[in-house]
């Protein structure tokens, strides 16, 4: 309405109106547009649209940055390489601003400390771990802990501001299944563990599947493809939710105890319909390309999300929202498991995008236009005919319904669509104290910094 009034004013005033007045009216329109945008329950800020040259310090300009690289980011953002870390995975920002980065391939968690205008100082925070993965800071009374997951256990360390090395280690959860578990005979497809803690000091541990799809995980002890809840000290284990093939991102909506997860769904699913195509029970590449969708969903106590018996169907009028289930041909063709009794997935994502890290931006210093939303690191496909993923997805948050809106790109460009070349695979995201979004990449071996500069 305001834009229409401005245009009508320009027509009515004709040439008598000064260019300065038109500029002021346009500026007022822009300001009012963003004010209106930020006020509803579901604000939709600009998506990635500006092709931006990646800024790379000379000291870090080795492969894949030995040639100019470009990423698409939203207007008024820039992106740079902040640090080079081989196979960087999950991250956490310490209360004093230091960055911790897990490095499963070396058994280390690294400390990355700012060093003025020079390259950050990188040192070992803790070493000698078994494929460490997720890192969470959590305060109980007056004590701040760092929880760090290994494949077979969860540790916590007492943290004091400025610590450069982990101190006072406690093993709070032991005996988690990994490749060393006798019955698995050295084979565990998703043995890395992810964790979260809620405001009531409950610890949540994702025990992912050993396989693409199998029945053995559903009857093991503990169950795999599941999330378990513990007290913060590791006592009182109980099954919290199941039917989640590989829940990597675990996070609570800030200010709530609502647990949300991102889930890598199964590969090579057989065509489940007896129809005129004659494809029933066959592996059809064109079907596999888009089925079943990856998952972004709230997880309730006692929930069952279907894997490996039921697969979400995105081909209905609801699209990726609250999808119905199809019976899995391999494990549930006869319908012995009731898919109608399963908890529907709140939000789907393109199949094989490989979602990893999940970060809610509420209560951070990230730019206000984006701070009511969530970001997901899409690691990218390995078995799709045309590659997908390889970007940072953004979901505006509907605070009235406590649901994510439609997915958009916040950062993209690690996949060159024309050639299908991949030069980076994002994993996790955290917001630093200055409001920058730090992004880990275990393929380009880097930490990126996405920074915002207010216009004008």
N, C-alpha and C positions, 0 to 999 in steps of 0.2 A: 504494500500500500504506500509506504513512504517513498520507495523508488519511483512509483507511478506519479506521485505528487511532484517530485523533483523534475521528472521528464516533462510533465504538463506545464510546470512553472517555466521551464526553458522555452517551450513552444510559445507560451503567452507573452513572455518578456522579449522574445526575439533577440535582435542584435543589441538592444539597449542594456541587457544584463551584462555585467562585467565578467570576465573569465575568472576573476578572483572569487566572486560570489558563487559561480558554478562549482569551483574547486571546493569551497567551504561546504556547499550543499552536498557534494559527492562524499566529502570526508565525513560529514554528519551522518549520511546514509550508511556508510561503511561501519562507523562506530555503533550506530543503532542496530545494524544487522547482527554484529557480534554480541551485543547485549541481549538481543532477543534469542540468539542462538544458544547462549549459555544459560538461559533461564528455565527452559522446559526440563522435564524429567529425563528426556533423552536428547541431549545436545549432540549435533553431528558436525564436528569440525572438519576443515579441509583434509583430504587424503593426500597421499604422496602424488605429486604431479610435476615437480620441478627436477629436471635432470641436473645433478650437482656433482661437480668434480670432487672426489674424495681427497681430502688434505692428508698428506703423508710426510712426516718428518724425514729428512734425508737419512738419518740413522736407521729408519725402519723401512726403507724403500727397496727391500729385496722381495723376491717372489712371494705372493702374486702382485706386489705393488711396484715391480720394476717396469711397469707400463701404466699409463694413466687409467684409472678406474673411475666409474661413475655410478652413482646411486640416485634413485628417485626418492625425494623427501617432500614433506609439505612446504608450502610457502613460508619464508622467513626462518627456515632451518638450515643448518650446515652440518656436515659430518666429517669426522677426521679419524685417523688411527691414533689411539691413545697409548697402546702398549702392544708389544708382540709377545705372545705366549703360545707355545706349541700345544695344540689340542686343548684349548681352554674350554671348560664346560660351564658349571654352575657358579654363581657369584653371590656375594652378600657384602653390603656396605656396613662397616663397623661404626659404632657411635661417634668415634672421633674422625670419621671420614675416610679411613683406610679402606681399601678394597681387598676382599679375599676371593680367590679364584681356584676352583678345584681342577686338578690335572690327573684324572684317573690313570692315564698311561704311564705316569711316573710314580704314582702312589703319594703324591704331594698335594697340599693346599698352599698356594702361594700368597704372599702379602705384596700388594702393589700400593706404594706410597707416593703421593705427589711430591715433585721436586722442583717447584717453581716453574720456570719456563723450559726447563730441561726435561729429558725423558724421565718418567717415573722410576723409582727405585724398586726393583723386584727381588724378593728374598723368600726363602723357605719359611713358612709359618709352622708347618708340621710335615714330617716326611715318614716314610716307612709304613704307610697305610695300604690297605688292600682296596685298590680302585676307589678312592674317595670320590663322592659325587655331590650331594646336596649339602648346603651350608645355611644354617638358620641361627640368628641371634635371638635370644629370648631372656627376658628379665623375670625373676621370681623373687619377690620381696626386694631386698637391696643387692641381690647378686645377679650379674649378667653372665649368661652362659652362651657358648657357641656350640651348637649341635652340628656334628659332621657325620654323614653316613658313610659306611664302608659296605662292601657287598654282603658281609656276614654279620655286621653289628652296627650299632649306633653309639657314638661317643659324644660326651660333652666335656667342654673345657671351661674353667672359670676365666672370664675375661675382665681385664682392667684396662682403661683407656691408655692407649699408647703401646700395649703389648706388641712385640714384634715376633714372638714365638708362642706357640700354644703351651698352656700351663695347667696343671692339676687335672689330668685326664681321668675321666670316669667312663667305664663301659656301662651304659644304661640298658641296652638291649643286646643280648648275645644270641648266637645260634641261629641267625637268619639263614635261609637257604641260599646257596650260591653254587658255582661250578664245583666246589669242593665237596658238596653234599653227596654222600655215598650213592644214594639211589639215582642221582643224575649223571654219574659217571663222566664228570668233566664237561658236561654240555648244559649250558644255561643261556638262552638267547637274550634275556633282558635282566641280567643279574644286578645292575646298578640300582641303588635304592634312592628314593626321594622321600622327603619328610616335610612336616609342617607342625606348628604348635598353635593352639588356640588360646583365647583369653582366660580360660579356666585351667591352663597349664596341662592340657592333654596333648600327648604326642601322637602323631599319625604317621604311619610307615606304609608306603606302597611296596608290596611284594608282587612284582610283575610276573607275567607268564614266562615259562621256560621255552615256549614254542610259539609257532604261528597260531595254531589252534590244536588243542588236545584235551582229552578228558582227565588225564592223570593229575593236572593242576587243580581240578575242581574237587578232588578227594584227598589231596595231600594234607599233611599237618606240619606247619600251617598251610592253609589254602594259598594257592598262588593265583595271580590275576585278581588280587584283593587288597584291601586296605585294613590295617589293624590299628587299634587305638590302645595307648598305654598311658599311665601316669607319667609325668615329666621325668621321674626317676627310673622309668622303665618297668615299674611294677604293674600288675593288674592288666595283663594282656587280654584283649577280646577282639573278635571279628567285628569290624565296623561296617564294611560294605564289600561286595564281591561282584564278579562279572565284568571287571575292568581289566582288559587285556594287558595294557602297559601304561599305567597312569604316571606320567613324568612330572608335569607341573602340578603341584599342590599348593593352594593358597586360599586364605580366608578373605572375603570381602571386608575391607577395613571397617571397624566399628561393629562387626557382627561375628557370630560363630558359624557362618555359612561357608562350608568347605566346597570349593570348586576345583576341578581337575581338568587337565588336558590329557587325552588318551590316544595313543597310537593304536589304530584298529588293525584288523587282520589283513593279510594279503591272499591273493589267489582264491577268492571265494567262488564257489561253483554257482552257476545260474540256478535260481531256486524255483522257477515257475514251469509248470506243465502247460505250455501254450503252443501256438502254431509255429513258433520258431524251431522247435525240435531241439532246443539247446539245454533242456533240463539235465542238471547234473554235470554239465560240461564247464570247463574253464574257458571262458570266452574273453579274449583280451579287451574288447570294447566294453564289456560289462565290468570286468575287473578294474578297468581304469577309473571308474567312478563309484565303486561299491566295495565295502561299505564305507560311509563317510568317517573321517576322523571325528573325535568327540571333544566337546567343551561343555561340561555339565556340572550342576550342583550334585553333591553326594550326600545322601541322608543316612542316618543311623539305621542299619538293617536293610539297606537297599541292595537290589540285585539288578545289574545293568546289562545282562543278557549273554555276554561272551561265555563259551563259544557256541551257544545254542541258538541265539537270536541275533539278527543283524539289522541295524537301522536302515530304513528305506527312505531315501531322499526324493523319490519320484512321485510324490503326491502333492496336493495343493498347498500343504504346509511347508514344502521345501525342506530346508535345513532345520526348521523349528519343530521341536516336540514330535519327532518322527515316529511313525509306527514301525513295528518289527516284521521282518520276514523270517521264516524258519530256515535255519542253516541246513543245507542239503547233506553235508557230511555227518553232522552230529544230531540232527533233529528233524529229519525228513518226515518222520511219522507223527511229529507234534507231541511226543511224550513229555516234552517240557513246554509248559504253557507260556508262550511269548506275551500274551495279553496280561500276564501277572508281573512282567518285568517293569522296572522303572524306565520310562522313556528318557532319551537323551535330550537335554534342553536345547543344545545348539550343535549342528553338524558343521564340518569343514570339508573342503575338497579331499576326497580319498587320496591317501598316500602323501599328503603334505608333510607328515611326520612332525606333529606339534611336540615341543619340548618345554621350555620355560614358560611360566605364567606369572605375570606381575600385574597387580592392581595399582593404578596410579593415584587413587584417592589418598589424601593425606600425605602427598609428596610435594616436592617443589617443582614438579614438572609443569610446563605452561598450563595456565588455567583452562584454556579452551579444550585441552585434552585430559585434564586431571580427573574427570568423571568417566573412567573407562578402564579397560584392561588391554594388555599387550601379550601376544603369544609368539614365541619364536618358532617359525616353521622351517625345520631342518632340510626339508626337500625330499622328493621321491627318489627311489632307486629302481623301481620296477614298473613304471608307467610308460606307455608308448610315447607320450609327450610329457616332458618333465613338468612338475608343479611344485609349489612351495618356494623355498629359498627366499623368504621375506619375513618381515615383522608385521604381523596382523594386528589391527587395532579394532576393538569392539567398544563403541559408545555404550554407556550403562544406563539402563532405564531404572531409575531409583524407585519409581512407584511399584513396578512389578518385580524388581530385583532380578532383571534378566538382561543379557547382552543384546545389543541391537545388531544390525547387519555388519558383517565383516568388511573392512577396508584395509588398504595397505598403508602402513606408516613409513616403512622403508622397504624398497625393493630394488632389484638390479643385480643381485648376486648370480642370477641366471640370465644369460643372454638368449632371449627367445629365438632370435634369427638363426643362431648357430647351435643352440642347446648347450653352449659352454657354461660350466659352473666354476666360479672362482671363490665362492664363499658359502658357508652353511651356518646361519645363525643358530644359536642354542638358547641363551638366557639373556634376560634384561634386568637391570636394576637402575634406580634413580639415585644419583649422588646428591650431596648436600647443596650443591649449586643449581640443581634442577636439570642437569644433563642426564640423558638416557645412555647408559653404558650397555654395550651389546657384545657378547662373546661369540667367537667364530672358531670352531674346532677344525675347519678345513683351510681357511686362510690364515689360521694361527694368529689371531688378533683380538684386541678389545677395541671397539669403535666408541666414539663419543658423538652422540647426536645433540646438537646445541641449538637453542632458540634465541633469536635476536628480535625484539619487538619492533614493528614497523614504525618508521618516522620518529 
